[in-house]
């Protein structure tokens, strides 16, 4: 006969961190984010010396 166990007793900082990382890096969320941004153009936010030179001309 199995007894119900309170899972909060086993929630160590390591397990909490690992669950958070699983949520952040889950393949489903990654693919969902990719599908949202698929049609949008790439936005370059860095202002390189070459771009600054081109803007001056």
NORRA-V296701 format. One record per backbone hydrogen bond with DSSP energy under -1.0 kcal/mol. NH is the residue of the N-H (numbers start at 1). CO is the residue of the C=O. If there is no record, write none. Layout:
[[NH/CO] [NH/CO]]
This chain:
[[9/6] [10/7] [12/10] [16/12] [17/13] [18/14] [19/15] [20/16] [21/17] [22/18] [23/19] [24/20] [25/21] [30/26] [31/27] [32/28] [33/29] [34/30] [35/31] [36/32] [37/33] [52/48] [53/49] [54/50] [55/51] [56/52] [57/53]]
